[in-house]
Amino acid sequence: MSERFERHRQPWKADEIQKLHTLAAKGMGLKAIAKALNRSEESTSDRAKNDSLKIAKLR
């Protein structure tokens, strides 16, 4: 059996949400924001959509 992700389905804390807003406002990409928050890209993307944030698409 594969190992489960240690932080699987953890609720978002207020400081994590604040950091998400700050990093998105700076224009960072999804991968960098997810890594900074120690969360999956999918989780980060879903939270940004819930908060109506735009995350830069880096090319």
C-alpha positions as CSV (number, residue, x, y, z in Angstrom):
1,M,0.0,0.0,0.0
2,S,1.2,3.5,-0.7
3,E,1.9,6.0,2.1
4,R,-0.7,8.6,2.7
5,F,0.2,12.3,2.5
6,E,0.9,13.4,6.0
7,R,-1.2,16.6,5.8
8,H,-4.1,15.0,3.9
9,R,-7.3,17.0,4.1
10,Q,-6.2,19.4,6.8
11,P,-8.4,22.5,7.3
12,W,-6.9,25.8,6.2
13,K,-5.6,28.0,9.0
14,A,-6.0,31.8,9.0
15,D,-2.3,32.4,8.6
16,E,-2.1,30.0,5.6
17,I,-5.0,31.8,4.0
18,Q,-3.3,35.2,4.5
19,K,-0.1,33.9,3.1
20,L,-2.0,32.5,0.0
21,H,-3.5,36.0,-0.6
22,T,-0.1,37.7,-0.2
23,L,1.7,35.3,-2.6
24,A,-1.0,35.4,-5.2
25,A,-1.0,39.2,-5.1
26,K,2.8,39.1,-5.7
27,G,2.1,37.2,-8.9
28,M,3.7,33.9,-7.9
29,G,2.8,30.7,-9.8
30,L,0.7,27.9,-8.4
31,K,3.6,25.4,-8.0
32,A,5.6,28.0,-6.0
33,I,2.7,29.0,-3.8
34,A,1.8,25.3,-3.0
35,K,5.4,24.5,-2.1
36,A,5.6,27.6,0.2
37,L,2.4,26.6,2.0
38,N,3.4,22.9,2.1
39,R,0.1,22.0,0.4
40,S,-0.8,20.2,-2.9
41,E,-1.3,22.3,-6.0
42,E,-4.9,21.0,-6.2
43,S,-5.7,22.1,-2.7
44,T,-4.1,25.5,-3.2
45,S,-6.0,26.0,-6.5
46,D,-9.3,25.1,-4.9
47,R,-8.8,27.5,-2.0
48,A,-7.8,30.3,-4.4
49,K,-11.0,29.7,-6.4
50,N,-13.1,29.7,-3.2
51,D,-11.6,33.1,-2.2
52,S,-11.9,34.5,-5.8
53,L,-8.1,34.9,-6.2
54,K,-6.3,34.9,-9.5
55,I,-3.1,32.9,-9.6
56,A,-0.6,33.8,-12.3
57,K,0.0,31.3,-15.0
58,L,3.8,31.3,-15.5
59,R,5.1,30.4,-18.9
